[in-house]
Amino acid sequence: MSYDYDLFVIGAGSGGVRAARMSAGNGARVAVAEGTYLGGTCVNVGCVPKKLFVYGSHFAEDAEDARAYGWDFEGGPFDWPRLRDNKTREIERLNGIYRNLLDGAGVDIKWGRAVLEDPHHVRIGDEIFSTASVLIATGSWPTVPDLPGREHAITSNEAFYLERFPERAVVVGGGYIGVEFAGIFAGLGARTTLIYRGAMFLRGFDDEIREFVAAELDKKGIDLRFSTQVESIAAHGDARHLELDSGATLDTDLVLYATGRTPNTRGLGLETVGVALNERGGVLVDEFYRTSVGNVYAIGDVIDREQLTPVAIAEGMCIANNLFTDKPKRTVDYDLIPTAVFCQPNIGTVGLTEAAARERFGSDVDVFGADFKPMKHTLTGRDERTLMKLVVRRSDDRVIGAHMVGPEAGEIIQGLAVAMTAGATKEQFDRTIGIHPTAAEEFVTMRQPRSR
């Protein structure tokens, strides 16, 4: 049978765009449908604008620290509209780049909400397109739990476009987004409270890292409230009044919920054509991203695995390779995925946490660590510290985990991820010459295990 397209991609986020471009480069006829914006969450309301805000939130501290190095800067009021609008202009520039990339690859862009009519037909409005294969890459969407007054809260989507910057802010949630936005609001001058229902935020990260970050955020004046839940939110004019399960109350100007993101699968017609979903609405796929319907594939946040942009891009590359080349089929190795949290100071991590390593390998684990004041602050006097640790499997000397809290942690951990992917041993780390004076050299100068 002849189809309009070899591949129809639903969703023009990072993963969908990469799959579309690479598939077209392999000779496939490709279309991509998008109902909101090119680039998906990462470019528009995620990684990119968040990192720009993180940069902006550092300058108050940088101006203070400059005095120790002989510079005096006249302080002025923070101009929120300038940062917000400069960010928006950059996002619009990136949207244009994504359009040019798709156009240059020969991919047809279809605007509107795409719905599967059957496994080989996609409808957008009144138009129907036939396709040999379909790729679902619609990402995820932030959710606010069902509690009284939930309409008075915002999510990260709206936080990037606030009309006014708040004097007081409450962030609810203990994952990447919650911890990062707490740092952003505090750094830009808001009195900030972070509320998390668990005993310690950043679940899934190394326990020592979590506790260290909590101590550092506390130093920055962020009010951390663990083992706490919001029971209701009420609006009093422009202010928000929170009732907490502890019986305490809290008044603020803004409530941002960062309690999770849900796979964006509603209204796509997936159930109609028989695509199986998990209990959260995530698309179930096999190791090669094939769904329960043979010609329908899915990648990225929508499959509810690792909600990370580079992972979605890597999965998109697998789709282009597996469907439109004669090369061996590829899949993503999820065991060594490096990641960063752009809290302040940053977290960078790759591989197993100490607890996970001990659970898997028992006593066959050595842990090496360093905890120190960054060189910059030996003059500023700022009470900020850096933590680094390596987790090593003793029987073969393999480095199986690397974790850091400190300035540019993500930049440093990226290089370690390459070494660990190549199977580096602790002895090879030890033989590597450090770059002095840097924080990164600590990773190659740890000699004695601190715990066994």
VOZA-119476 format. One line per 3 residues: number of its first residue (from 1); for each residue x, y, z of C-alpha. Coordinates in Angstrom, 1 decimal. Layout:
# VOZA-119476
NUM	X/Y/Z | ...
***
This chain:
# VOZA-119476
1	0.0/0.0/0.0 | 1.2/3.5/-0.8 | 1.2/6.0/2.1
4	1.5/9.8/2.2 | 4.4/9.4/4.7 | 6.9/6.8/5.9
7	6.8/8.3/9.4 | 4.3/10.6/11.0 | 5.7/12.1/14.2
10	3.2/13.5/16.7 | 5.0/16.1/18.9 | 7.8/18.5/17.9
13	9.8/18.4/21.1 | 13.5/17.5/21.2 | 12.9/13.8/20.7
16	10.3/14.1/18.0 | 12.3/16.7/16.1 | 15.5/14.6/16.2
19	13.7/11.5/15.1 | 12.0/13.4/12.2 | 15.2/15.1/11.0
22	17.3/12.0/11.1 | 14.6/9.8/9.5 | 14.3/12.3/6.7
25	18.1/12.3/6.4 | 17.9/8.5/5.9 | 15.5/9.0/3.0
28	12.1/8.7/4.7 | 9.1/10.9/3.9 | 8.4/12.5/7.2
31	5.8/14.8/8.7 | 5.6/16.2/12.3 | 2.5/17.5/14.0
34	2.6/20.1/16.8 | -0.2/21.9/18.6 | 1.7/24.3/20.7
37	5.4/25.2/20.0 | 8.4/23.8/18.3 | 11.1/22.5/20.7
40	8.7/21.1/23.3 | 9.0/21.6/27.0 | 12.8/21.9/27.1
43	13.1/24.8/24.8 | 10.0/26.7/25.8 | 9.1/26.0/29.4
46	11.9/23.8/30.7 | 15.6/23.4/30.5 | 16.6/26.4/28.5
49	14.6/29.2/30.1 | 15.1/27.6/33.5 | 18.9/27.7/33.0
52	18.7/31.4/31.9 | 16.8/32.2/35.1 | 19.4/30.3/37.2
55	22.1/32.5/35.6 | 20.1/35.6/36.4 | 19.6/34.5/40.0
58	23.3/34.3/40.7 | 24.2/37.9/40.0 | 23.2/39.3/43.4
61	25.7/36.9/45.1 | 28.3/37.6/42.4 | 28.1/41.3/43.0
64	28.5/40.8/46.7 | 31.5/38.4/46.2 | 33.1/40.9/43.8
67	34.0/43.2/46.7 | 36.5/40.7/48.0 | 38.2/40.9/44.7
70	38.4/44.7/44.6 | 35.3/45.5/42.7 | 32.4/47.6/43.9
73	29.1/47.7/42.0 | 26.2/50.0/42.7 | 23.2/47.9/43.5
76	19.9/48.6/41.8 | 16.5/47.0/41.9 | 16.1/43.8/40.0
79	14.2/44.3/36.8 | 12.0/41.2/36.3 | 10.3/42.3/33.1
82	13.8/42.7/31.5 | 14.9/39.2/32.4 | 11.6/37.7/31.4
85	11.4/39.4/28.1 | 15.0/38.8/27.2 | 14.4/35.1/27.9
88	11.3/35.1/25.7 | 13.2/36.6/22.8 | 15.8/33.9/23.1
91	13.1/31.2/23.1 | 11.6/32.7/20.0 | 15.0/32.6/18.3
94	15.3/28.9/19.2 | 11.8/28.2/17.8 | 12.9/29.7/14.5
97	16.0/27.5/14.5 | 13.9/24.4/15.1 | 11.7/25.4/12.2
100	14.7/25.9/9.9 | 16.1/22.5/10.9 | 12.9/20.7/10.0
103	12.5/22.7/6.8 | 16.1/22.0/5.9 | 15.7/18.3/6.4
106	12.6/18.2/4.2 | 10.2/17.4/7.0 | 6.6/18.6/6.6
109	5.3/20.6/9.6 | 1.6/20.2/10.4 | 0.1/22.6/12.9
112	-2.7/21.3/15.2 | -3.6/18.5/17.5 | -3.1/15.2/15.8
115	-5.4/12.2/16.5 | -4.9/8.6/15.4 | -7.9/7.4/13.4
118	-6.4/4.0/13.0 | -2.8/2.7/13.1 | -2.1/4.1/9.6
121	-4.2/7.3/9.5 | -3.7/10.6/11.4 | -6.3/13.4/11.5
124	-5.5/17.0/12.1 | -8.7/19.0/12.0 | -10.4/18.1/8.7
127	-7.3/16.6/7.1 | -6.4/13.0/7.2 | -2.9/11.7/6.4
130	-1.8/8.1/5.8 | 1.5/6.8/7.1 | 3.4/3.6/7.3
133	4.6/4.3/10.9 | 3.6/6.6/13.7 | 5.9/8.0/16.4
136	4.2/9.4/19.6 | 6.5/12.1/21.1 | 4.1/14.3/22.9
139	6.1/14.6/26.1 | 4.6/15.4/29.5 | 2.6/18.1/31.2
142	2.8/19.5/34.8 | 0.0/18.6/37.1 | -1.5/20.2/40.3
145	-3.1/17.7/42.7 | -6.8/17.9/43.5 | -7.0/20.1/46.6
148	-9.2/23.0/47.6 | -8.0/26.2/45.9 | -5.8/24.4/43.3
151	-6.8/27.1/40.8 | -4.8/29.6/42.8 | -1.5/27.8/42.1
154	0.6/27.9/39.0 | 3.0/25.4/37.5 | 6.5/25.9/35.9
157	4.7/26.6/32.6 | 3.3/29.9/33.9 | 6.4/30.7/36.1
160	8.3/31.7/33.0 | 5.8/34.4/32.1 | 4.8/36.1/35.4
163	3.4/39.6/35.1 | 5.1/40.6/38.3 | 7.9/39.1/40.3
166	6.7/38.0/43.8 | 8.0/39.3/47.1 | 7.1/36.0/48.7
169	7.0/32.6/47.0 | 6.1/29.1/48.0 | 7.3/26.1/45.9
172	5.6/22.8/46.5 | 7.5/19.7/45.4 | 10.9/18.1/45.9
175	12.1/17.1/42.5 | 14.4/18.8/40.0 | 11.9/21.6/39.2
178	10.9/22.4/42.7 | 14.4/22.6/44.0 | 15.6/24.6/41.0
181	12.7/27.2/41.2 | 13.2/27.6/44.9 | 16.8/28.7/44.2
184	15.7/30.9/41.3 | 13.1/32.8/43.4 | 15.4/33.1/46.4
187	18.3/34.3/44.2 | 16.2/36.9/42.5 | 15.1/38.3/45.9
190	11.8/36.6/46.9 | 11.4/35.2/50.4 | 11.1/31.6/49.5
193	9.6/28.5/51.2 | 9.9/25.0/49.8 | 7.3/22.5/50.9
196	7.8/18.8/50.4 | 5.7/15.9/51.7 | 8.7/13.6/52.3
199	11.4/13.6/54.9 | 14.0/14.8/52.4 | 13.7/16.1/48.8
202	15.4/14.8/45.6 | 14.3/11.2/46.0 | 16.4/8.9/44.0
205	19.6/10.9/44.4 | 22.4/9.9/46.7 | 21.4/10.4/50.3
208	24.5/12.3/51.3 | 24.0/14.6/48.3 | 20.4/15.3/49.3
211	21.3/16.2/52.8 | 24.2/18.3/51.7 | 22.0/20.3/49.3
214	19.4/20.8/52.0 | 22.1/22.4/54.3 | 23.3/24.6/51.5
217	19.8/25.9/50.6 | 19.2/26.5/54.3 | 22.3/28.7/54.4
220	20.8/30.8/51.5 | 17.7/31.5/53.6 | 15.3/29.2/51.9
223	12.7/28.0/54.4 | 12.6/24.2/54.0 | 9.5/22.4/55.3
226	9.8/18.7/55.0 | 7.2/16.1/55.9 | 4.6/18.8/55.2
229	1.6/19.0/52.9 | -0.7/21.8/51.8 | -4.3/21.1/52.6
232	-5.9/24.2/50.9 | -5.1/27.4/49.1 | -7.3/30.5/49.4
235	-7.0/33.8/47.5 | -7.0/37.1/49.5 | -6.7/39.7/46.8
238	-3.4/39.1/45.1 | -2.1/37.1/48.2 | -2.4/33.4/48.7
241	-3.2/31.8/52.1 | -2.1/28.2/52.7 | -3.4/25.8/55.3
244	-0.8/23.1/56.1 | -1.4/19.6/57.5 | 0.7/20.6/60.6
247	-1.9/23.2/61.5 | 0.4/26.0/60.5 | -0.6/28.6/58.0
250	1.4/30.5/55.4 | 0.8/33.7/53.4 | 2.5/34.3/50.2
253	2.2/36.1/46.8 | 2.7/33.0/44.6 | 2.3/29.2/44.9
256	4.2/27.1/42.4 | 3.4/23.4/42.3 | 6.2/21.2/41.0
259	4.8/17.8/42.2 | 5.2/15.9/39.0 | 4.5/15.7/35.3
262	2.0/13.4/33.6 | 2.6/11.8/30.2 | 0.7/13.8/27.6
265	-1.5/11.1/26.0 | -5.0/12.4/26.3 | -7.0/13.0/23.2
268	-4.5/11.3/20.8 | -6.8/8.3/20.0 | -4.3/5.8/21.5
271	-6.9/3.8/23.3 | -9.1/3.7/20.2 | -6.3/2.0/18.1
274	-5.3/-0.3/21.0 | -2.0/1.3/22.2 | -1.5/0.0/25.8
277	-0.8/2.6/28.5 | 0.4/2.3/32.1 | -1.6/3.5/35.2
280	-0.2/7.1/34.7 | -1.1/7.2/31.1 | 2.4/6.5/29.9
283	2.8/4.6/26.6 | 4.1/1.1/27.1 | 6.9/0.2/24.7
286	9.4/-2.7/24.1 | 13.2/-2.3/24.1 | 13.0/-0.8/20.6
289	10.2/1.7/21.5 | 7.5/-0.3/19.7 | 4.0/-0.1/21.3
292	1.4/-2.8/21.5 | 0.4/-1.7/18.0 | 3.1/-2.9/15.6
295	3.7/0.2/13.5 | 3.2/2.8/16.3 | 6.3/3.8/18.3
298	6.8/6.2/21.3 | 9.8/8.0/22.9 | 10.6/10.6/25.5
301	8.6/11.7/28.5 | 5.4/10.1/27.1 | 6.8/6.6/27.8
304	7.2/7.6/31.4 | 10.8/6.4/31.9 | 13.5/9.0/32.2
307	12.1/12.5/31.7 | 15.3/14.0/30.4 | 15.8/15.8/27.1
310	19.0/14.1/26.0 | 17.4/10.7/26.7 | 14.5/11.6/24.4
313	17.0/12.7/21.7 | 18.9/9.5/22.0 | 15.7/7.5/21.7
316	14.8/9.5/18.6 | 18.1/8.6/17.1 | 17.3/4.9/17.7
319	14.0/5.3/15.9 | 15.6/6.8/12.8 | 18.3/4.1/12.8
322	16.0/1.2/13.4 | 13.2/2.1/10.9 | 15.2/3.6/8.1
325	18.7/2.0/7.9 | 20.1/-1.5/7.5 | 22.3/-1.0/10.6
328	21.8/-3.2/13.7 | 18.9/-2.1/15.9 | 19.8/0.3/18.7
331	18.4/1.1/22.0 | 19.4/3.4/24.8 | 21.5/2.2/27.8
334	19.7/3.6/30.8 | 22.3/2.5/33.3 | 24.7/5.4/33.0
337	22.6/8.5/32.4 | 24.3/11.6/33.7 | 22.1/14.4/34.9
340	22.3/17.8/36.7 | 20.0/19.7/39.0 | 20.6/23.4/38.6
343	19.9/24.2/42.2 | 22.4/26.5/43.9 | 25.0/25.0/44.2
346	24.4/22.6/41.3 | 24.2/18.8/41.5 | 25.9/16.6/38.9
349	25.5/12.8/39.1 | 26.0/9.7/37.1 | 25.8/6.0/38.0
352	24.7/4.3/41.2 | 24.1/6.1/44.5 | 26.0/4.7/47.5
355	22.8/3.1/48.8 | 22.0/1.4/45.5 | 25.5/0.2/45.1
358	25.5/-1.4/48.6 | 22.1/-3.0/47.9 | 23.4/-4.5/44.6
361	27.0/-5.4/45.6 | 26.9/-5.7/49.4 | 30.3/-5.2/51.0
364	32.0/-5.1/47.6 | 31.9/-1.3/47.6 | 34.3/1.5/48.5
367	33.3/5.1/48.8 | 35.7/8.0/48.3 | 34.8/11.6/49.1
370	35.9/15.2/49.5 | 34.1/18.1/51.2 | 35.7/21.5/51.0
373	35.2/25.3/50.5 | 35.6/26.3/46.9 | 38.7/28.4/46.3
376	36.7/31.4/45.2 | 35.2/31.7/48.7 | 38.5/31.7/50.5
379	38.5/35.4/49.8 | 34.7/36.1/49.8 | 34.1/34.3/53.1
382	30.9/33.0/51.8 | 29.8/29.8/53.7 | 29.3/27.6/50.7
385	30.9/24.2/50.4 | 31.4/21.6/47.6 | 30.9/17.8/48.0
388	32.3/15.1/45.7 | 32.1/11.4/46.0 | 33.0/8.3/44.0
391	31.4/4.9/44.4 | 33.7/2.0/43.4 | 33.2/-1.7/43.1
394	36.2/-3.1/44.9 | 36.4/-6.5/43.1 | 37.2/-5.0/39.7
397	38.0/-1.4/40.7 | 35.3/-0.1/38.4 | 33.9/3.4/39.2
400	30.1/2.8/39.3 | 28.9/6.2/40.7 | 30.1/9.8/40.7
403	28.3/12.6/42.5 | 29.0/16.2/43.1 | 27.4/19.3/44.6
406	29.1/22.6/43.7 | 29.6/25.2/41.0 | 29.5/23.8/37.5
409	28.8/20.3/38.7 | 27.1/19.3/35.5 | 30.0/20.4/33.4
412	32.4/18.3/35.5 | 30.2/15.2/35.7 | 29.7/15.1/31.9
415	33.4/14.3/31.5 | 33.3/11.6/34.2 | 30.3/10.1/32.4
418	32.4/9.5/29.3 | 35.1/7.8/31.4 | 32.5/5.6/33.3
421	30.8/4.7/30.0 | 34.2/3.5/28.8 | 34.6/1.3/31.9
424	37.1/3.4/33.8 | 38.6/2.0/37.0 | 39.6/3.9/40.1
427	43.2/3.1/39.4 | 42.8/4.9/36.0 | 41.2/7.9/37.8
430	44.3/7.9/40.2 | 46.7/7.8/37.2 | 45.0/10.8/35.6
433	46.8/14.1/36.1 | 44.7/16.7/37.8 | 44.2/20.3/36.5
436	45.4/22.6/39.3 | 43.9/24.5/40.9 | 40.4/23.3/40.0
439	37.6/21.7/41.9 | 37.5/18.9/39.3 | 41.0/17.7/40.2
442	39.6/16.3/43.5 | 38.0/13.5/41.5 | 41.5/12.2/40.6
445	43.2/12.8/43.9 | 40.9/10.8/46.3 | 43.2/8.0/47.5
448	41.7/6.5/50.7 | 38.2/5.1/50.9 | 36.3/6.7/53.7
451	33.9/3.8/54.2 | 33.7/0.1/53.4
***
